[in-house]
Amino acid sequence: MSERKVVLATRNAGKIVEMRRILADAAVEVEIVGLDAFPEIDDVAETGLTFAENALLKAHAVAKESGLPAIADDSGLCVDALNGMPGIFSARWSGRHGDDEANLRLLLAQVSDVPDGHRGAHFACAAVLALPSGEERVAEGALRGVIVRAPRGTNGFGYDPIFVPEGESRTTAELSPGEKDAISHRGRAFRALAPLLPEMLG
């Protein structure tokens, strides 16, 4: 199979490196490019009600506008004591998109009176491959754990400093990038999507 180009619907360089590494591990020969290669493509409004709906919106919009196969993902933190919230609102939980510090402080305040045995949560991710023809594939990944009472670690972003995965004593922000990739919700979703690429791209 000659190497095909696929657009990863993000301007996050870390996500692009991660996807390239996962596809290389899966021996899938595609060239991954990010949205920086397409400055004319605007950010897609995430108006869906689920992670999968938001990922589908982004992947289809980018596939249509670029004329190339596109991969998009949407992910967030779902806290049991908050009925699964912040969920799809994770990045803008405090009201302003991408303010990690404010989001984290607000979440900790909201679960401050929740006893240790009831602080369960999971990170969830939906990853989508969409073709310009409209064909699509969806893969999902999750990572269960608990919310701790104070941030620890500097390696992660978002809610990583307050989330301890099952079977771990460290937060995801205390794990090395390689350790986090191996268990993360996004890593699991991307790895589930990887074997579908050759079938879809032909």
C-alpha positions in Angstrom: 0.0 0.0 0.0 1.5 3.4 -0.9 1.5 5.8 1.9 -1.7 7.8 2.2 -2.1 11.2 3.8 -4.6 11.6 6.6 -5.5 14.8 8.4 -5.7 14.7 12.2 -8.2 17.4 13.1 -6.1 19.2 15.7 -3.5 21.9 16.0 -2.1 20.2 19.1 1.4 19.0 18.2 1.4 16.5 21.0 -1.6 14.7 19.7 -0.1 14.5 16.2 3.2 12.9 17.6 1.1 10.5 19.7 -1.0 9.4 16.7 2.1 8.9 14.5 3.7 6.7 17.2 0.5 4.6 17.6 0.2 4.0 13.9 3.9 3.2 13.6 3.5 0.6 16.4 0.5 -0.8 14.5 2.5 -1.0 11.3 -0.1 1.2 9.5 1.6 3.2 6.7 -0.1 6.6 6.6 1.2 10.1 6.7 -0.4 12.1 9.5 -0.7 15.9 9.1 -2.4 18.4 11.4 -4.7 21.3 10.8 -1.8 23.7 10.7 -1.3 22.3 7.1 -4.8 23.7 6.3 -4.9 27.3 7.7 -8.1 27.9 5.6 -10.1 25.3 7.7 -11.8 27.0 10.6 -12.3 25.3 14.0 -15.5 23.2 14.0 -18.1 24.1 16.7 -18.6 21.1 19.1 -22.4 21.2 19.3 -22.9 17.4 19.8 -24.3 15.9 23.0 -21.7 13.1 23.2 -18.0 12.6 22.6 -18.7 10.6 19.5 -21.1 13.2 18.1 -18.5 16.0 18.5 -15.7 13.8 17.0 -18.0 12.9 14.0 -18.7 16.6 13.4 -15.0 17.5 13.4 -13.9 14.5 11.3 -16.6 15.0 8.6 -16.1 18.8 8.4 -12.3 18.4 8.0 -12.6 15.5 5.5 -15.0 17.5 3.4 -13.0 20.7 3.4 -9.5 19.1 2.9 -10.7 16.4 0.5 -8.6 13.9 2.5 -9.5 11.2 5.1 -9.7 12.8 8.5 -9.4 11.6 12.1 -10.9 13.6 15.0 -11.3 12.9 18.7 -13.2 14.3 21.6 -12.6 13.5 25.2 -13.2 14.5 28.8 -13.5 13.6 32.4 -16.7 12.0 33.7 -17.1 12.1 37.5 -19.5 9.6 39.2 -20.6 12.0 42.0 -21.4 14.7 39.4 -23.6 12.3 37.3 -20.9 12.0 34.6 -20.1 15.7 34.4 -18.1 17.7 33.3 -18.1 15.2 30.3 -18.3 17.0 27.0 -18.0 20.3 28.8 -14.6 19.3 30.4 -12.5 21.9 28.5 -14.9 24.8 29.4 -16.3 23.6 32.8 -15.4 26.9 34.5 -17.0 28.9 31.7 -13.9 29.8 29.6 -12.6 27.2 27.1 -9.2 25.7 27.9 -8.6 27.4 31.3 -7.2 24.2 32.9 -6.4 25.8 36.3 -9.9 27.3 36.7 -11.6 24.0 35.6 -9.5 22.0 38.0 -10.2 24.3 41.0 -14.0 24.3 40.3 -14.2 20.5 40.0 -12.2 20.0 43.3 -14.6 22.5 45.0 -17.6 20.6 43.7 -16.5 17.2 45.1 -14.8 18.6 48.2 -17.5 17.0 50.5 -17.5 13.6 48.6 -16.0 10.9 50.7 -12.9 9.0 49.5 -14.8 5.8 48.7 -17.2 7.7 46.3 -14.7 9.7 44.2 -14.7 7.4 41.2 -14.4 8.9 37.7 -13.2 8.0 34.2 -11.6 9.7 31.3 -13.5 8.9 28.0 -12.5 9.4 24.4 -14.2 8.9 21.0 -12.0 8.8 17.9 -13.5 8.9 14.4 -12.1 8.3 10.9 -14.2 9.9 8.2 -13.7 9.9 4.4 -14.7 12.7 2.0 -17.3 10.2 0.7 -19.1 10.4 4.1 -18.0 6.9 5.2 -17.0 6.7 8.9 -15.7 4.5 11.7 -15.9 5.2 15.4 -13.6 3.8 18.2 -13.9 4.5 21.9 -11.5 4.3 24.9 -11.9 4.8 28.6 -9.6 4.9 31.7 -11.2 4.5 35.1 -9.8 5.9 38.3 -10.4 8.2 41.3 -10.3 12.0 41.9 -7.7 13.0 44.6 -8.1 16.0 46.8 -5.1 18.1 45.7 -3.2 18.4 42.4 0.0 16.3 42.0 2.5 16.2 39.2 3.4 18.4 36.2 3.6 16.1 33.2 0.0 16.2 32.2 -2.6 18.8 31.3 -6.3 19.4 32.0 -7.5 17.2 34.9 -4.4 14.9 34.9 -3.0 16.3 38.2 -6.1 15.2 40.2 -6.8 11.8 38.5 -5.3 8.5 39.7 -5.9 5.6 37.3 -7.0 2.2 38.7 -4.1 0.2 39.9 -1.8 3.3 40.2 -0.8 5.4 43.2 0.4 8.3 41.0 -1.8 10.8 39.1 -1.7 10.8 35.4 0.3 14.0 35.7 3.0 12.1 37.6 3.3 9.4 34.9 5.9 9.6 32.1 4.4 10.4 28.6 5.1 6.8 27.6 3.4 5.4 30.7 0.4 7.6 30.1 0.1 6.8 26.4 0.0 3.1 27.2 -3.1 3.3 29.4 -4.8 6.6 28.4 -8.3 6.8 27.1 -7.1 8.6 23.9 -4.3 6.1 23.4 -6.9 3.3 23.7 -9.3 4.9 21.2 -6.5 5.7 18.7 -5.1 2.1 19.0 -8.6 0.7 18.4 -9.0 3.0 15.3 -5.5 2.1 13.8 -6.4 -1.3 12.4 -9.5 0.1 10.6 -7.4 2.5 8.6 -6.0 0.1 6.0 -9.6 -1.3 5.4 -11.0 2.2 5.0 -8.3 3.7 2.9 -7.9 0.7 0.6 
